[in-house]
């Protein structure tokens, strides 16, 4: 379930950055296409693990709350 959520988030970010649009090769899109691999590494290695860690903190807090109730 959690993995599915991260997969959906990753796909959403790919759509946001429009990595699937090879026809966009002007202005900012040209820069984004050239930096595609770097952006992908950032998402996979930096951003998503931080999201997972932050949400894990809330999940633990929520579990503790429901154990007390």
ABEGO torsion letter per residue (X at the ends): XAAAAAAAAAAAAAAAAGAABAABBBEAAAAAAAAAAAAAAAAAAAAAAAAAAAAAAAAAAAAAAAAAX
